[in-house]
């Protein structure tokens, strides 16, 4: 069975299937990469909770940065957010994001 949560015409914020939660990409507010990453991860955490899971159960994360020069700044926030011993498989790349002011977008898949 597939469960879709907060479904709109274009996408669902969460899709659950076979004990896995797939979250839509999350972006954050703020002037810096660190600010946007913190806000983004706060939104990810809220969606994980809504899906009935947590950061300890993240299986995979995909991080898109508008500029790879911001990699270290994003990682500083990421490293303090991921629970010790629970680092997921992760990829990070550079991409043109949906709006020019966006610096980071994170997509997460987690076990429920």
Order of alpha helices (4+ residues) and beta strands (2+ residues): beta-beta-beta-beta-alpha-beta-alpha-beta-beta
